[in-house]
Every structure is written in structure tokens, then in C-alpha cells.
Amino acid sequence: MGIVKRLLALSIGIAVPLILAGLVMLWALWQESRKELNHSIEEQSQLAAVAFEKWIDGQRQPLSTLATIAAEHPRGPFPFEGRLSYMVQTRPHWLDLRILDDAGEPLLMQSPESEALPAEVLRTLQNEMQRRNSWVVVTDWSRGEGYPVLALAVPISSGGIIVARIDGAAIGELFRNIELADNAVIAVFDSQRRVLYRSSAENTYLGTDRSDSPLFAPLSNQSKAVVETTSPYDGVKRIYGLVVVRSTDCIVATGIPSSTLYSPARRQIGRYLIFSLVALLCAIAAAILIAQSIARPILKLSQIGRASCRERV
């Protein structure tokens, strides 16, 4: 093997293992950074879910108070008949309030002109309350897909339920003051995986059925997850943190564009590959130059030696 080939093999044999070792270290660093980023997104989603859960609990508390008072007067009359209208009027997003018996018939309503509770919503409330043996929240879409209404029901221990219907626009008010990065989103899905709220979205998205979305696949056996997927609404690829709010079976999701989180690390890996390739080419070129600088004097000495031999002969 010539000296050029020997030096080339030596330079490649040194450079390639170093490059591979650097890639392994960089990949391990990337995996660790990705875990930290995913954990950060998960924490953001958890905070948003806690805010949503506290807001729901704030709507439930006055109903629980009324249910306690109503249980003390199982045969009526109720001592707070005049307070129902006041409670609705002082809560801007409450649409109506009513007390129903076990059969779903109204015992007391906010006003005689109150909109009737849709039969399907009432049936769902009763079934869910029986299943959970607790207060429940279901979504009423009777006004149209773009206008969700939350039906919040609290059981009365002596029989019957108290139901308040709340405009879904209140969820937007809850998250209005949260500053989001460019193309980042917060979304809330009801128990049927229909869109209750999505930041930076028109009402036309509300009510969209996303039950078949790969977004929810990791939640089949856990209450929180991180998923990378492309939004069907704006085509932006995001990293989503998902949290199930157990008290309502709703899902709160926060999504940050992949380009914002992962692209810097991916660019770093790309730069390292380019620099490694350049370094390898430089090592090969240096090996060739060194080999030539060593070979030339030896070649000249060899030529001079052969010439001397011919002269002696």
C-alpha cells in the first residue's frame, strides 16, 4: 500500500470514529432536551387544565349551596325562589337556572319564559349523574355547532337536580389574558371530543367532532400525554400537551409549533453534520498533501540514485 493510501486510511480511521462519537453524544443531548421540552409543555397544559377545573368548580359551588337548601325543603316551597333570577343576572355567562324533580319536570325556574331544557341534554345529564353518582357537566349543542352551552347539574340529596346552563363563550374569557407564542394554541374538548374552545379560531371550528383524531390516541390509558401532530385547521405541525380533567372528562390541550421547540436542536444537528463532513474532507485533503510532500523528496532521491547507478555502469 502506497504512502498516500496509508495516510488516507489513517486520517479517515481517526476522523470517522470521532464524528460518530460526537453524533452519539449530540443525539443523547437531543433526547434529554426533548424530554425537558415535553415536560415543559405538559406542565403548561396542566396549569391550563387546573384553571379550567377551578372555573368549573366556581360555577358549581352556588348550585351546591342551593342543592343543600333545597334538600331541607323536599316538599317545597323553596325559600330562594326570588334568588334564581338574581343569580343568573349577576353571572353574565349564565343563561338559565332551574330545579327539576326525579322525572325531569321543572319544580322551579328562573322565570316562566326560560328556554326549555332539550330532552336529549336532560337524558344525558340523568344518565351521567347515575353513572358518576355526582355532579356532572355535559355540552348542549342545540343552538348550533358554533355555540356550545355547558349544562351543569348538581343532585339534590332528597331527590331532583339543579341545572344551570352556561354560555361556552365564558371559556374564551377564562383564557383571554394568557399570552401565547406565534401559532401557539389552547383548546378545550368536551367528553365527546368536540371542540368547546380553541384560541385564535372562528366559531365555525366549535363543535367539530375530533373523536377520531390521532391527537387523543395516547390518552386511552393515561390522563396526560404529549403528542406531535399537524393541525387539521391551519396545517401547522405542533407539539401538544394533553390533560384530562377528571371531574368533567373534558380535555385541555396546549400546542406549540414544532418549529419553535424542536427546530433549533435539529438545526444544531444539521450544522454538526455539515461541519463533520467538512472536517473529514479537510482531513483527506491534508493527508493527500502530506503524502505528496513526503513522497516528492523520496521520489527525487530514488531518481537520483537510479541515475548514479546508470553512470557507474
C-alpha positions as CSV (number, residue, x, y, z in Angstrom):
1,M,0.0,0.0,0.0
2,G,1.4,3.4,-1.0
3,I,2.1,6.2,1.5
4,V,-0.9,8.2,0.2
5,K,-3.3,5.4,0.8
6,R,-1.8,4.7,4.2
7,L,-2.3,8.4,5.3
8,L,-5.8,8.5,3.9
9,A,-6.8,5.3,5.8
10,L,-5.2,6.8,8.9
11,S,-7.0,10.1,8.7
12,I,-10.4,8.5,7.9
13,G,-9.8,5.9,10.7
14,I,-9.3,8.8,13.2
15,A,-11.9,11.2,11.9
16,V,-14.9,8.8,11.4
17,P,-14.9,7.4,15.0
18,L,-14.6,10.9,16.4
19,I,-17.6,12.1,14.2
20,L,-19.7,9.1,15.2
21,A,-18.9,9.6,18.9
22,G,-19.9,13.3,18.5
23,L,-23.2,12.3,16.9
24,V,-23.9,9.8,19.6
25,M,-23.3,12.5,22.3
26,L,-25.4,15.0,20.4
27,W,-28.2,12.6,19.9
28,A,-28.2,11.8,23.7
29,L,-28.2,15.5,24.4
30,W,-31.1,16.0,22.0
31,Q,-33.1,13.2,23.6
32,E,-32.6,14.8,27.0
33,S,-33.5,18.2,25.8
34,R,-36.6,16.8,24.1
35,K,-37.7,15.2,27.4
36,E,-37.3,18.6,29.1
37,L,-39.3,20.4,26.4
38,N,-42.1,17.8,26.5
39,H,-42.2,18.1,30.3
40,S,-42.5,21.9,30.0
41,I,-45.4,21.6,27.6
42,E,-47.1,19.0,29.9
43,E,-46.8,21.4,32.8
44,Q,-48.3,24.3,30.7
45,S,-51.2,22.0,29.8
46,Q,-51.6,21.0,33.5
47,L,-51.8,24.7,34.5
48,A,-54.4,25.4,31.8
49,A,-56.4,22.3,33.0
50,V,-56.3,23.4,36.6
51,A,-57.5,26.9,35.6
52,F,-60.4,25.3,33.7
53,E,-61.2,22.9,36.5
54,K,-61.2,25.8,39.1
55,W,-63.5,27.8,36.8
56,I,-66.0,24.9,36.6
57,D,-65.8,24.4,40.3
58,G,-66.6,28.1,40.8
59,Q,-69.7,27.7,38.7
60,R,-70.7,24.6,40.7
61,Q,-70.4,26.0,44.2
62,P,-73.5,28.2,44.2
63,L,-75.5,25.3,42.8
64,S,-74.3,23.0,45.6
65,T,-75.4,25.6,48.1
66,L,-78.8,25.7,46.5
67,A,-79.0,21.9,46.5
68,T,-78.2,21.8,50.2
69,I,-81.0,24.3,50.9
70,A,-83.4,22.5,48.6
71,A,-82.7,19.2,50.4
72,E,-84.0,20.8,53.6
73,H,-87.3,21.5,51.9
74,P,-88.1,18.4,49.9
75,R,-91.8,19.3,49.6
76,G,-91.3,23.0,49.0
77,P,-91.9,25.8,48.8
78,F,-88.3,26.7,48.3
79,P,-87.0,29.7,50.4
80,F,-85.0,31.1,47.5
81,E,-87.5,31.5,44.7
82,G,-86.6,35.1,44.1
83,R,-82.9,34.4,44.1
84,L,-82.7,32.3,40.9
85,S,-83.2,35.3,38.6
86,Y,-80.7,37.3,40.7
87,M,-78.1,34.6,40.4
88,V,-78.4,34.4,36.6
89,Q,-78.4,38.2,36.3
90,T,-75.3,38.6,38.3
91,R,-73.4,36.0,36.3
92,P,-73.0,37.3,32.8
93,H,-72.5,33.9,31.1
94,W,-75.3,32.0,32.9
95,L,-78.3,31.5,30.5
96,D,-80.8,30.0,32.8
97,L,-81.3,28.1,36.1
98,R,-83.9,25.5,37.1
99,I,-84.8,22.9,39.7
100,L,-86.1,19.6,38.4
101,D,-87.7,16.6,40.0
102,D,-86.5,13.0,39.5
103,A,-88.6,12.7,36.4
104,G,-87.1,15.9,34.9
105,E,-90.2,18.0,35.4
106,P,-89.5,21.6,36.5
107,L,-90.2,22.5,40.1
108,L,-88.8,26.0,40.0
109,M,-87.3,28.0,37.1
110,Q,-85.5,31.3,36.8
111,S,-88.6,32.7,35.0
112,P,-91.7,31.3,33.2
113,E,-90.1,32.4,29.9
114,S,-87.0,30.3,30.5
115,E,-85.9,28.2,27.5
116,A,-86.8,24.6,27.8
117,L,-84.0,22.2,28.6
118,P,-83.6,19.9,25.5
119,A,-84.7,16.4,26.2
120,E,-81.5,14.8,24.9
121,V,-79.4,17.0,27.3
122,L,-81.7,16.1,30.2
123,R,-81.4,12.4,29.4
124,T,-77.6,12.7,29.2
125,L,-77.4,14.6,32.5
126,Q,-79.5,12.0,34.3
127,N,-77.5,9.1,32.8
128,E,-74.2,10.7,33.7
129,M,-75.3,11.6,37.2
130,Q,-76.4,8.0,37.8
131,R,-73.1,6.7,36.4
132,R,-70.9,9.0,38.3
133,N,-73.1,9.5,41.4
134,S,-72.0,13.1,41.5
135,W,-72.4,16.4,39.8
136,V,-71.8,16.5,36.0
137,V,-71.2,18.7,33.1
138,V,-72.4,18.0,29.5
139,T,-72.4,20.0,26.4
140,D,-75.6,21.3,24.9
141,W,-75.2,21.9,21.1
142,S,-78.9,22.6,20.5
143,R,-78.1,26.2,19.5
144,G,-75.8,25.0,16.7
145,E,-72.2,23.8,16.4
146,G,-70.7,27.2,16.7
147,Y,-72.4,27.9,20.0
148,P,-71.7,25.4,22.8
149,V,-73.6,25.6,26.1
150,L,-72.4,23.9,29.2
151,A,-75.2,22.2,31.2
152,L,-74.0,21.9,34.8
153,A,-76.2,19.7,37.1
154,V,-75.9,19.1,40.8
155,P,-78.0,16.4,42.6
156,I,-80.3,17.2,45.5
157,S,-80.0,14.6,48.2
158,S,-83.7,14.5,48.8
159,G,-84.4,13.9,45.0
160,G,-84.2,16.0,41.9
161,I,-81.4,18.1,40.4
162,I,-80.4,21.8,39.9
163,V,-79.3,22.7,36.4
164,A,-77.6,25.8,35.2
165,R,-76.8,26.4,31.5
166,I,-73.6,28.5,30.9
167,D,-72.6,30.1,27.6
168,G,-69.5,28.3,26.2
169,A,-68.0,31.7,25.4
170,A,-67.1,32.0,29.0
171,I,-64.2,29.6,28.4
172,G,-62.7,32.1,26.0
173,E,-62.9,34.7,28.7
174,L,-61.0,32.3,31.0
175,F,-58.0,32.1,28.7
176,R,-58.2,35.6,27.2
177,N,-55.4,37.1,29.3
178,I,-52.9,34.2,28.6
179,E,-50.2,35.4,26.2
180,L,-49.3,32.8,23.6
181,A,-46.3,32.5,21.2
182,D,-46.9,32.8,17.5
183,N,-49.1,30.0,16.2
184,A,-49.4,28.5,19.7
185,V,-52.9,27.4,20.7
186,I,-55.0,26.4,23.7
187,A,-58.0,24.1,23.1
188,V,-60.7,22.5,25.2
189,F,-62.6,19.4,24.1
190,D,-65.8,18.1,25.8
191,S,-66.3,14.5,26.9
192,Q,-67.4,13.6,23.3
193,R,-64.1,15.1,21.9
194,R,-65.9,18.0,20.2
195,V,-64.2,21.4,20.2
196,L,-65.5,23.6,23.0
197,Y,-62.9,26.3,22.7
198,R,-59.8,27.0,20.5
199,S,-57.8,30.1,20.7
200,S,-57.3,32.1,17.5
201,A,-60.2,30.3,15.9
202,E,-63.5,31.3,14.4
203,N,-66.8,29.9,15.8
204,T,-67.0,27.6,12.7
205,Y,-64.5,25.3,14.4
206,L,-66.5,24.9,17.6
207,G,-68.5,21.7,17.7
208,T,-66.2,19.9,15.3
209,D,-66.0,16.2,16.2
210,R,-62.4,15.2,16.8
211,S,-63.0,11.8,18.4
212,D,-61.2,10.0,15.6
213,S,-58.1,12.3,15.8
214,P,-54.7,10.8,16.5
215,L,-54.3,13.6,19.0
216,F,-56.2,11.6,21.6
217,A,-54.7,8.1,20.9
218,P,-52.2,8.3,23.8
219,L,-54.9,9.1,26.3
220,S,-56.6,5.7,26.0
221,N,-54.8,4.5,29.1
222,Q,-53.4,7.7,30.8
223,S,-54.6,11.1,31.9
224,K,-51.9,13.2,30.2
225,A,-49.7,12.9,27.2
226,V,-47.5,14.8,24.7
227,V,-48.2,14.4,21.0
228,E,-46.7,15.8,17.8
229,T,-49.2,16.2,15.0
230,T,-50.4,18.5,12.3
231,S,-53.5,20.6,13.0
232,P,-56.4,20.0,10.6
233,Y,-57.4,23.6,10.9
234,D,-54.4,25.6,9.9
235,G,-51.9,22.9,8.8
236,V,-49.3,23.8,11.4
237,K,-47.3,21.0,13.0
238,R,-47.4,21.3,16.8
239,I,-46.3,19.6,20.0
240,Y,-49.5,19.2,22.0
241,G,-49.7,18.7,25.8
242,L,-53.0,17.0,26.7
243,V,-54.6,16.7,30.1
244,V,-57.9,15.0,31.0
245,V,-59.9,17.0,33.6
246,R,-61.3,14.0,35.5
247,S,-64.2,15.9,37.1
248,T,-65.7,16.7,33.7
249,D,-64.0,14.3,31.3
250,C,-63.0,17.3,29.2
251,I,-59.5,17.6,27.7
252,V,-57.4,20.7,27.8
253,A,-54.7,20.9,25.2
254,T,-51.9,23.4,24.6
255,G,-50.0,23.3,21.3
256,I,-46.7,24.9,20.4
257,P,-45.3,24.8,16.8
258,S,-42.6,22.2,16.4
259,S,-40.5,24.8,14.6
260,T,-40.4,26.8,17.8
261,L,-39.4,23.9,20.1
262,Y,-37.5,21.3,18.0
263,S,-36.1,23.2,15.0
264,P,-33.2,24.8,17.0
265,A,-32.0,21.4,18.1
266,R,-32.5,19.9,14.7
267,R,-30.5,22.8,13.1
268,Q,-27.7,22.2,15.6
269,I,-27.5,18.5,14.5
270,G,-27.6,19.6,10.8
271,R,-24.7,22.1,11.4
272,Y,-22.7,19.4,13.2
273,L,-23.2,17.0,10.2
274,I,-22.0,19.7,7.8
275,F,-19.0,20.6,9.9
276,S,-18.2,16.9,10.3
277,L,-18.3,16.4,6.6
278,V,-16.1,19.5,6.0
279,A,-13.6,18.3,8.7
280,L,-13.5,14.8,7.0
281,L,-12.8,16.4,3.6
282,C,-10.1,18.6,5.1
283,A,-8.5,15.6,6.8
284,I,-8.5,13.7,3.5
285,A,-7.0,16.7,1.6
286,A,-4.4,17.2,4.3
287,A,-3.5,13.5,4.1
288,I,-3.0,13.8,0.4
289,L,-0.9,17.0,0.7
290,I,1.2,15.5,3.4
291,A,1.7,12.3,1.5
292,Q,2.7,14.2,-1.6
293,S,5.2,16.4,0.4
294,I,6.7,13.3,1.8
295,A,6.7,11.4,-1.4
296,R,8.3,14.0,-3.6
297,P,11.8,14.1,-1.8
298,I,11.8,10.3,-1.7
299,L,10.9,10.1,-5.4
300,K,13.7,12.6,-6.2
301,L,16.2,10.7,-4.1
302,S,15.1,7.5,-5.9
303,Q,15.6,9.1,-9.3
304,I,19.0,10.5,-8.3
305,G,20.0,7.0,-7.0
306,R,18.9,5.3,-10.2
307,A,20.8,8.0,-12.3
308,S,24.0,7.4,-10.2
309,C,23.7,3.7,-10.8
310,R,23.4,4.2,-14.5
311,E,26.5,6.5,-14.6
312,R,28.6,3.9,-12.7
313,V,27.6,1.2,-15.1
